[in-house]
Amino acid sequence: MKILFVSFITILISANIQSQTFDSFFNMGVEEFNNGNLRKADSLFTLSIEKFANKNAYYNRGMVRKVMNNNCGFCEDMMVSYLYFDDNEAITQFGDNCMVEADTLYITQKYLSVDKISKHRYVDVTYKPLCSDISMGLIIDNKRKHTIMGTPPTIGYNPLNMRFQDIHLYAIYYLIDTMRVYTTFVKESDLYFVGQSKKKLKKKVVNLLTDDPSEKEKYIETDIFTFLTINNNRELIDIKVFIADSNGKDLIEFEDQVQKVFEPLKTYFDNYYRYPKAKVFKKTVTVQYSLIL
């Protein structure tokens, strides 16, 4: 279902949009694209993704956006299509059109750097994405696929879209100055709070974020997304906290509040948890963990 310019079976369109399935929205998107209705096609592919994240909708929406000269949207969809669905056509599109100032390393089975023509297993690409000032990096394992769990980021938090994906990706990182901060990597160490410890942590976070009883009640009933950056000495160096907006599609950051309560939050985490070592190529690295409370 990669090529947009194909004919699909006739679709009966329901008057109630809620009754549509992700594949019916996808098929309608293809039909609208073939009819030249690009904005409508974009919206229908988005509805397909919101119903259930799927490779074909991301890829095809990206191609629609490319035709519309929405290069940022195109690049984002190509990256998601690869990272979450191992779509090789998507990563080719991304590499050809979306990488700025790319620097590539070739790494052997024993983690030694070699030139391109030598036998290598890993490809480590540091690049600046189109439409972003943050340098990113991908490490691809040519030999085998790895299982990584995640949620495609462009549609907000939807439990139905959380999945294990088997892809050739070995690690993802971004750069702060020259320091690599890994957000995804193979054999990720556990950093989970469950049961009573999770409830206790959530209550602590909420109490630090607000003194308003009505807000506290709202936050306790809502998923709170916490991102902890742990350096290679197993020290907590940054905390970010988000909550879903009223539509459940975007995340709102508590940036100012977290800055004010960073030290008590850090003290709490330090007292109640020993941070695991995160390793890439057998070297301890700085990593960003995500916790849903």
C-alpha positions in Angstrom: 0.0 0.0 0.0 2.9 2.3 -0.6 2.0 3.8 -3.9 -0.8 6.4 -3.7 -1.7 6.3 -7.4 -3.7 3.1 -7.4 -7.3 2.2 -7.4 -9.1 1.0 -4.2 -12.4 -0.7 -3.7 -15.4 1.6 -3.3 -15.9 2.7 0.2 -19.2 3.4 1.9 -18.7 6.5 4.0 -20.7 6.6 7.2 -22.4 9.8 8.4 -21.0 9.2 11.9 -17.2 9.8 11.8 -16.8 8.0 15.0 -17.8 4.7 13.4 -15.0 4.8 10.9 -12.1 2.5 11.3 -8.4 3.4 10.7 -8.3 1.5 7.4 -11.4 3.2 6.1 -10.0 6.6 6.8 -6.8 5.5 5.1 -8.6 4.4 2.0 -10.6 7.6 1.9 -7.3 9.5 2.2 -5.9 7.7 -0.8 -9.1 8.4 -2.8 -8.9 12.1 -2.0 -5.2 12.3 -2.9 -5.9 10.7 -6.3 -8.7 13.3 -6.8 -6.2 16.1 -6.0 -7.7 17.1 -2.7 -4.5 17.3 -0.8 -5.7 19.0 2.4 -8.6 16.6 2.8 -6.2 13.6 2.2 -3.9 14.9 4.9 -6.8 15.2 7.4 -8.1 11.7 6.6 -4.6 10.1 7.0 -4.4 12.0 10.3 -7.7 10.5 11.4 -6.5 7.0 10.4 -3.4 7.6 12.6 -5.5 8.8 15.6 -7.7 5.7 15.4 -4.7 3.4 15.3 -1.1 4.3 14.4 -0.1 2.6 11.2 2.8 2.6 8.8 0.9 3.3 5.6 -0.9 6.3 7.0 2.2 7.9 8.2 4.1 7.3 5.0 1.3 8.4 2.7 0.5 11.5 4.8 4.2 12.4 4.6 4.2 12.1 0.8 1.0 14.2 0.7 2.8 16.9 2.8 5.8 16.7 0.5 3.6 17.6 -2.5 2.1 20.4 -0.4 5.6 21.7 0.3 5.2 21.0 4.0 8.7 19.7 4.3 8.8 19.7 8.1 5.6 17.6 8.3 7.0 15.3 5.6 10.3 14.7 7.5 8.5 14.1 10.7 6.2 11.5 9.2 9.1 9.7 7.4 11.1 9.5 10.6 8.1 8.1 12.6 7.3 5.6 9.8 10.9 4.3 10.1 11.4 4.5 13.9 8.1 2.8 14.8 7.5 0.5 11.8 10.9 -0.2 10.4 9.9 1.3 7.0 13.0 1.2 4.9 11.4 3.3 2.1 10.7 6.0 4.8 14.3 6.2 6.1 15.5 6.4 2.5 13.2 9.4 2.0 14.3 10.9 5.3 18.0 10.4 4.5 17.7 11.9 1.0 15.6 15.0 2.0 15.7 15.7 5.7 19.3 15.3 7.0 21.4 18.5 7.3 25.1 18.4 8.2 25.2 14.6 8.5 28.3 12.9 9.9 28.5 9.1 9.6 30.6 6.6 11.5 30.9 2.9 10.6 31.4 0.5 13.5 32.4 -3.2 13.6 31.0 -6.1 15.5 33.6 -5.3 18.2 32.6 -1.6 18.4 35.7 -0.3 16.4 35.4 2.6 14.0 36.3 1.8 10.4 35.9 3.4 7.0 32.8 2.8 4.9 34.3 0.2 2.6 35.5 -2.0 5.5 33.3 -4.7 7.0 31.0 -3.1 9.6 27.9 -3.9 11.6 26.6 -0.5 12.8 26.0 2.8 11.1 26.1 5.8 13.5 24.7 9.0 11.9 24.7 12.4 13.7 22.7 15.0 11.8 20.7 18.2 12.2 17.1 17.5 11.1 15.4 19.9 8.7 13.3 22.4 10.7 15.2 21.8 13.9 18.2 23.3 15.7 18.8 20.2 17.8 21.4 17.7 16.5 20.1 14.2 16.6 21.6 10.7 16.1 20.7 7.2 15.0 22.6 4.0 15.4 21.4 1.3 13.0 22.3 -2.3 13.4 22.6 -3.9 10.0 22.8 -7.5 11.4 19.7 -7.9 13.4 16.5 -6.4 14.6 15.9 -5.3 18.2 12.6 -5.0 20.1 11.8 -1.5 21.4 8.5 -0.4 22.9 7.1 3.1 22.3 4.3 5.3 21.1 4.5 7.3 17.9 5.1 10.9 19.2 3.0 12.9 16.7 -0.4 11.9 17.9 0.0 12.4 21.7 -0.6 9.7 24.2 -3.0 6.9 23.2 -2.6 3.5 25.0 -4.0 1.7 21.9 -0.9 2.9 20.0 1.7 1.6 22.4 3.5 -1.3 20.9 6.6 -3.4 20.7 8.4 -2.9 17.4 11.1 -5.0 15.9 13.5 -2.7 14.0 17.1 -2.4 13.0 17.4 0.6 15.3 20.1 0.2 18.0 19.9 3.6 19.6 18.5 7.2 19.3 20.2 10.2 20.9 20.3 13.9 20.8 23.2 16.3 21.5 23.5 18.8 24.3 26.7 20.6 23.4 28.9 17.6 22.7 27.2 15.2 25.2 25.0 12.5 23.8 21.7 11.9 25.6 20.2 8.6 24.6 16.4 8.4 24.6 16.1 4.8 23.1 18.6 2.0 23.2 18.8 -1.8 23.2 18.7 -3.6 26.5 17.4 -0.6 28.3 17.7 -0.8 32.0 14.4 -0.7 34.0 13.3 2.5 35.7 9.8 1.7 36.8 7.7 2.5 39.8 4.7 0.2 40.3 1.9 -0.3 42.8 2.1 1.8 45.9 5.5 3.2 45.1 4.1 4.7 41.8 1.1 6.2 43.6 3.3 7.7 46.3 5.6 9.2 43.6 2.7 10.6 41.7 1.2 12.2 44.8 4.6 13.7 45.7 5.0 15.2 42.2 1.5 16.6 42.2 2.0 18.2 45.7 5.2 19.9 44.5 3.6 21.2 41.3 0.5 22.9 42.7 -1.1 24.0 46.0 -4.6 24.2 44.4 -6.8 21.4 45.7 -8.9 21.3 42.5 -5.8 21.0 40.3 -4.3 18.4 42.6 -7.5 16.3 42.1 -7.4 16.7 38.3 -3.7 15.8 38.1 -4.1 12.7 40.3 -6.8 11.4 37.8 -4.6 12.2 34.7 -1.5 10.5 33.4 1.6 12.5 34.2 4.6 12.1 31.9 8.0 12.4 33.7 11.3 12.5 31.8 14.5 12.0 33.9 18.0 12.6 32.5 20.6 10.4 34.2 24.2 11.0 33.5 26.9 8.3 33.1 27.7 8.6 36.8 24.1 7.7 37.6 23.2 11.2 38.8 19.9 12.9 38.1 20.7 16.1 36.2 17.3 17.1 34.7 13.6 16.5 35.2 10.8 17.4 32.8 7.1 16.9 33.7 4.1 17.0 31.2 0.4 16.4 31.4 -2.0 15.7 28.5 -4.2 18.6 27.4 -8.0 18.5 27.6 -8.1 16.8 24.2 -5.6 14.2 25.1 -3.5 14.8 22.0 -0.8 17.2 23.1 1.4 17.4 26.2 1.7 20.6 28.3 5.0 21.1 30.1 5.3 22.3 33.7 8.6 24.0 32.9 8.4 26.9 35.4 6.9 24.8 38.2 9.6 22.1 37.8 12.4 24.7 37.9 11.1 25.9 41.2 10.8 22.5 42.8 13.7 20.7 41.1 15.8 20.3 44.2 13.0 18.6 46.3 12.0 16.5 43.4 15.6 15.5 42.8 16.0 14.7 46.5 12.9 12.5 46.5 14.1 10.5 43.5 17.6 10.2 44.9 16.3 9.0 48.3 13.9 6.4 46.9 15.6 5.1 43.8 19.0 3.9 42.7 19.3 4.8 39.0 20.4 1.9 36.7 23.4 2.1 34.5 22.5 2.6 30.8 25.0 1.2 28.4 25.5 1.5 24.6 28.4 -0.4 23.0 29.3 -1.6 26.6 30.0 2.0 27.6 27.9 3.8 30.3 26.0 6.7 28.8 23.8 9.6 29.7 20.1 8.6 29.1 16.7 10.1 29.3 14.1 7.8 30.9 10.4 8.3 30.6 7.9 7.4 33.4 4.1 7.6 33.1 2.6 8.2 36.5 
